[in-house]
Every structure is written in structure tokens, then in C-alpha cells.
Amino acid sequence: MAENAVFLLTVHKAMQRYQVPLPPRQPKGTDFSVNMDIARDQGMFRIILSMTQTALSLHTKAINICTNNFLRNMFTDFLNEEIEIYNLLLEYGESKNWVYSAPNYSNSST
């Protein structure tokens, strides 16, 4: 238990040093008056976004290993369609404030 606390404190200090934003804290209690539809929508969004990211990776790998022109062009079309879907998903997620922004790293060695 104490080792976990030391580990978390070390990670926390490193994140502060490099100005990495900390994730939001978990609530101390659960308030069931919160609209659960929003939580489910955000959860579904994360699942779909993750699946889309996986599809992008798979299409890219298929293009890299494919030597057949017809198949490579087919995978390229798949990739282009998936990129369009991914961009639309990100726009939607940003409009709902569901997309986490990348942390800004600062090289402040003290």
C-alpha cells in the first residue's frame, strides 16, 4: 500500500514538473441525480472513437504490407473513408467537450 502511495506521489511530482495536466479527480461520492444519459453517451462516444482509431491503424498496416495494387487501392479508400469518419467524430466530441486535449509539455528543468 505504501509503495503505491510513493509511486503515485512520484508520478504526480513528475507531471507537475513537466506541466502535464492532471486528470480530473474522481468524485468522493456518487450523485445519482446526474443525467445518466450523458454518461452513457460519452461512454459510447469513447468506445466508437477507440474503434475508429483501431480501424485507422489496421488500414494503414494493410496498405504497408499489401503488394497487390487493387487491394492496396481498396485499403487506401477504406483509410480515406475512416479518416473522414474520425474527423467527424472528433468534431462532435469537441462540441460536447468529450475530447481530451493533448498536454502541453514544458522543458523546465529545475
Residue pairs with C-beta under 8 A, 6 or more apart in sequence:
12 22
14 20
15 21
15 22
17 108
17 110
18 105
18 106
18 107
18 108
19 103
19 104
19 105
19 106
19 108
20 103
20 105
21 103
21 104
41 96
42 96
42 98
45 89
45 92
45 93
45 96
45 98
46 98
48 89
49 86
49 89
49 90
49 93
52 82
52 85
52 86
52 89
53 86
55 78
55 82
56 79
56 82
56 83
56 86
59 75
59 76
59 78
59 79
59 82
60 79
62 71
62 75
62 78
63 72
63 75
63 76
63 79
66 72
66 75
90 99
93 99
